[in-house]
């Protein structure tokens, strides 16, 4: 009978000619004693090899645990200070990158200053919008009959008219950075888009149906910083210290020329005692909405102005989408640990984006602007901002997905709270539960801390979870750097504890 054909005979013959196969074959004429010795030696070698492999596997596992990414979410309502906190992390851990981007913030700072001035002019207008006030939940019933008259209003309006078009120009460029020449702040084809819209961006309606000017919004997918960095398509020399382009002040279309020309009138307007009285009567507190720049008019409108770190930290630009900032701890006991900080939008229509990040997050930094007890939401002026913040806080601390997540509470904008209380604004007028307690900073701040603490204690799904509260003013670099270092150590400790390494 013919021997059945082995269909694998060809490949088998090729494998016998392979050098590795030949090396592993038993030697020819091997005796039984030699074979037994060879098998024993091979078994011992395999045991040693397997042990080394296991050690390497364990070391890699431990390394992954100790060097695992730490994911942190910044949560809180819109304008709570999340973006500023993200900037502080960047300034602390990547100062060179932060400083390289400073010049890009020039357009945002210009817009913040211009919006403050045009808002003042609109508030002073005799036929101005009755709703033009600083998102304040006012309890005042005073009539407009007794308001202060600003005698120089028409002069201010005429001299500062160029700022209305400038506001529209900057608003368009920031919200559409890819539609204009990225190396300059000049017009496109000799004209500015929406230039006829002297009141700036389009309007929207609030919860009461009143028309309000829409804030400029930039999506995180738009690289607006690159558009304003002045770092490409130019032959001008760069500064050896900052890498920033020199000579923008020589471009006749740059906004700095309009600002510089209007600077004397802006200073006169801001220093006018009648203007200050009128703003106070209308309860407009510009220091809570980028008014910081009004005290720096001369410096910011200078032709060769370069933003400082505090300027950038206080710059306001509303973004939608998720901002991610990765960094690596470069020193200390936790050297080599990778971090990812996520800033997800805080306005009502963006809060649905929070949930997908809950499953893998290691810690949450929740920002509650406690100075906002007399303000209302921009999205709905019927809702008190502090009440919204408390409800938001309750939703976060009670979420079962976050039961084992460390929570750090930033009771933010303490500097504004102190100023507001010293100016005579009473918490009890807006929060009845405060009663007749003292209206000083120490009493009010302690009350706020207890208020948030009680909610955490009552609604947390894990009674073992600690709360780490901090009083903050995240625009204060020195103080915030200390707090961030403390918070970073707390989060790392809790992160390692979750791996049972501490």
VENLINHU-V653833 format. One record per residue. N is the residue number from 0. PSI is psi as a letter, one per 20 degrees, with the letter a starting at -180 (* if undefined). OMEGA is omega in radians with two decimals (none if undefined). Layout:
BEGIN
N/PSI/OMEGA  N/PSI/OMEGA
END
This chain:
BEGIN
0/p/3.12  1/q/3.10  2/p/3.14  3/q/-3.11  4/p/3.09  5/o/-3.08  6/i/-3.13  7/j/-3.04  8/h/-3.13  9/g/3.14  10/h/-3.12  11/h/3.13  12/h/3.12  13/h/-3.12  14/h/3.13  15/h/3.13  16/i/3.13  17/p/-3.08  18/g/-3.13  19/g/3.11  20/g/3.14  21/h/-3.12  22/h/-3.09  23/i/3.13  24/q/3.07  25/q/3.10  26/q/3.13  27/q/3.10  28/k/-3.13  29/p/3.12  30/r/3.09  31/h/-3.14  32/g/3.11  33/h/3.13  34/g/3.13  35/g/3.12  36/g/3.14  37/g/-3.13  38/g/3.13  39/g/3.13  40/g/3.13  41/h/3.13  42/g/3.12  43/g/3.13  44/h/3.13  45/h/3.13  46/g/3.11  47/g/3.14  48/g/3.12  49/h/3.12  50/g/3.10  51/g/3.12  52/g/-3.13  53/g/3.10  54/g/3.12  55/g/3.14  56/g/3.13  57/g/3.12  58/g/3.10  59/h/3.13  60/g/3.11  61/h/3.13  62/h/3.10  63/h/-3.13  64/g/-3.06  65/h/-3.11  66/j/-3.11  67/q/3.08  68/p/3.04  69/o/-3.11  70/p/-3.11  71/p/3.08  72/p/2.96  73/o/-3.10  74/q/3.13  75/r/-3.12  76/r/3.10  77/q/3.14  78/k/3.11  79/i/3.13  80/j/-3.10  81/g/-3.11  82/h/3.11  83/h/3.10  84/g/3.10  85/g/3.09  86/h/-3.14  87/h/3.06  88/g/-3.13  89/g/3.14  90/h/-3.11  91/h/-3.01  92/h/3.11  93/m/-3.06  94/h/-3.13  95/g/3.09  96/g/3.13  97/g/-3.10  98/h/3.12  99/h/-3.11  100/i/-3.06  101/g/-3.05  102/h/-3.14  103/h/-3.13  104/i/-3.12  105/g/-3.12  106/h/3.14  107/g/-3.13  108/g/3.06  109/g/-3.11  110/g/3.10  111/g/-3.14  112/g/-3.12  113/g/3.14  114/h/3.11  115/g/-3.13  116/g/-3.13  117/h/3.08  118/h/3.08  119/g/-3.12  120/g/3.11  121/h/3.13  122/h/-3.12  123/i/-3.08  124/p/3.14  125/h/3.12  126/k/-3.12  127/r/3.13  128/p/3.14  129/i/-3.14  130/j/-3.09  131/n/3.05  132/r/-2.88  133/m/3.05  134/k/-3.09  135/p/3.07  136/m/-2.98  137/q/3.04  138/j/-3.11  139/q/3.11  140/k/-3.13  141/q/-3.12  142/r/3.13  143/i/-3.08  144/h/-3.06  145/j/-3.06  146/q/3.13  147/p/3.11  148/p/3.09  149/o/-3.01  150/h/-3.11  151/j/-3.05  152/g/-3.09  153/h/3.11  154/g/3.11  155/g/-3.08  156/g/-3.11  157/g/-3.09  158/h/-3.09  159/j/-3.13  160/h/3.14  161/h/-3.10  162/h/3.12  163/g/3.07  164/h/3.12  165/h/3.09  166/g/3.12  167/g/3.14  168/g/-3.10  169/h/3.12  170/g/-3.14  171/g/-3.08  172/h/-3.13  173/h/-3.11  174/i/3.12  175/m/-3.03  176/h/-3.09  177/i/-3.05  178/j/-3.14  179/r/3.11  180/o/-3.00  181/i/-3.10  182/j/3.13  183/r/3.10  184/k/-3.08  185/r/-3.11  186/r/3.14  187/o/-3.12  188/k/3.03  189/i/-3.12  190/q/3.13  191/p/3.07  192/q/3.10  193/k/-3.06  194/h/-3.14  195/i/-3.14  196/m/-3.00  197/i/3.12  198/j/3.04  199/b/-3.06  200/r/-3.12  201/q/-3.11  202/r/3.05  203/r/3.13  204/q/3.09  205/a/-3.08  206/h/3.14  207/j/3.11  208/j/3.14  209/q/3.13  210/p/3.12  211/q/-3.12  212/p/-3.11  213/p/3.14  214/q/3.10  215/p/-3.11  216/p/-3.14  217/p/3.09  218/q/-3.10  219/i/3.11  220/i/3.12  221/p/-3.11  222/m/-3.08  223/h/3.14  224/g/3.12  225/h/-3.12  226/h/-3.09  227/j/-3.08  228/i/-3.13  229/k/-3.02  230/j/-3.11  231/r/3.09  232/l/3.11  233/q/3.11  234/i/3.14  235/q/3.14  236/q/3.11  237/q/3.07  238/p/3.14  239/i/-3.09  240/g/-3.04  241/i/-3.08  242/j/-3.10  243/q/-3.10  244/p/3.07  245/q/2.98  246/j/-3.14  247/h/-3.12  248/i/3.09  249/i/3.11  250/o/-3.07  251/i/-3.14  252/i/-3.12  253/p/-3.12  254/h/-3.08  255/h/-3.10  256/g/3.05  257/g/-3.13  258/g/-3.12  259/h/3.12  260/h/-3.11  261/i/-3.05  262/g/3.14  263/g/3.14  264/h/3.10  265/g/3.12  266/g/-3.14  267/g/3.13  268/g/-3.05  269/h/-3.12  270/i/-3.11  271/o/-3.13  272/h/3.11  273/h/3.09  274/g/3.14  275/h/3.11  276/g/-3.11  277/g/3.11  278/h/3.12  279/g/3.11  280/h/-3.14  281/j/3.09  282/l/3.07  283/o/-3.13  284/n/-3.05  285/i/3.09  286/i/3.10  287/i/-3.14  288/m/3.07  289/j/3.11  290/i/3.11  291/h/-3.06  292/h/3.11  293/h/3.08  294/i/-3.09  295/k/-3.04  296/g/-3.07  297/g/-3.10  298/g/-3.04  299/h/-3.12  300/j/3.06  301/q/-3.02  302/h/-3.12  303/k/-3.12  304/p/2.99  305/p/-3.08  306/q/3.02  307/r/3.09  308/g/3.11  309/h/3.10  310/g/-3.11  311/g/-3.12  312/h/-3.09  313/i/3.13  314/p/-3.10  315/p/3.06  316/o/-3.10  317/p/3.14  318/q/2.99  319/q/-3.02  320/a/-3.07  321/p/3.06  322/p/-3.12  323/p/3.10  324/o/3.09  325/q/3.02  326/r/-3.08  327/p/3.07  328/p/-2.97  329/i/-3.13  330/r/3.11  331/a/-3.09  332/h/-3.13  333/k/3.14  334/p/3.10  335/i/3.14  336/p/-3.14  337/p/3.12  338/q/2.96  339/o/3.11  340/p/-3.14  341/p/3.03  342/o/3.10  343/q/-3.03  344/q/-3.07  345/i/3.11  346/r/-3.01  347/h/-3.08  348/j/3.11  349/i/-3.03  350/i/3.08  351/i/-3.12  352/i/-3.11  353/g/-2.96  354/g/-3.10  355/i/-3.11  356/i/-3.04  357/h/-3.00  358/h/-3.03  359/j/-3.08  360/q/3.12  361/h/-3.11  362/q/3.09  363/p/2.94  364/o/-3.10  365/p/-3.12  366/p/3.12  367/o/-3.14  368/n/-3.01  369/i/3.06  370/i/-3.01  371/k/-3.06  372/i/3.13  373/j/3.14  374/r/-3.14  375/r/3.14  376/q/3.06  377/h/-3.12  378/h/-3.11  379/o/-3.04  380/j/3.04  381/i/-3.03  382/p/3.09  383/p/-3.05  384/h/3.13  385/g/3.10  386/g/3.10  387/g/3.14  388/g/3.12  389/g/3.11  390/h/3.11  391/g/3.11  392/g/3.12  393/g/3.14  394/h/-3.13  395/g/-3.05  396/h/-3.12  397/i/-3.09  398/p/-3.08  399/h/3.10  400/h/-3.08  401/j/-3.06  402/h/-3.09  403/j/-3.11  404/p/3.08  405/p/-3.13  406/p/3.08  407/p/-3.10  408/p/3.03  409/o/3.00  410/n/-2.86  411/r/3.12  412/l/3.12  413/h/3.11  414/g/3.11  415/h/3.09  416/g/-3.13  417/g/3.14  418/g/-3.11  419/g/-3.14  420/g/3.13  421/h/3.09  422/i/3.06  423/j/3.09  424/p/-3.03  425/p/3.12  426/h/-3.07  427/h/3.14  428/i/-3.11  429/i/3.09  430/n/-3.02  431/h/-3.09  432/i/3.14  433/h/3.05  434/b/-3.07  435/k/3.07  436/q/3.12  437/q/-3.08  438/k/3.12  439/r/-3.05  440/g/-3.09  441/g/-3.11  442/g/-3.09  443/g/-3.12  444/h/3.10  445/g/3.11  446/g/3.13  447/g/-3.13  448/g/3.12  449/h/-3.12  450/g/3.13  451/h/-3.14  452/g/3.14  453/g/3.13  454/g/3.10  455/g/-3.11  456/h/-3.08  457/h/-2.94  458/i/3.13  459/p/3.11  460/i/3.13  461/o/-3.11  462/i/3.13  463/i/-3.11  464/p/3.12  465/q/3.06  466/p/-3.12  467/n/-3.11  468/q/3.10  469/p/2.96  470/p/-3.04  471/q/2.87  472/n/-2.89  473/i/3.00  474/i/3.10  475/o/-3.01  476/g/-3.05  477/g/-3.12  478/g/-3.11  479/h/3.11  480/h/3.10  481/g/-3.14  482/g/-3.14  483/g/3.11  484/g/3.11  485/g/-3.12  486/g/3.13  487/g/3.13  488/h/3.12  489/g/-3.10  490/g/3.12  491/g/-3.13  492/g/3.12  493/h/3.14  494/g/3.12  495/h/3.12  496/h/-3.14  497/h/3.07  498/j/-3.14  499/k/3.12  500/i/3.06  501/*/none
END
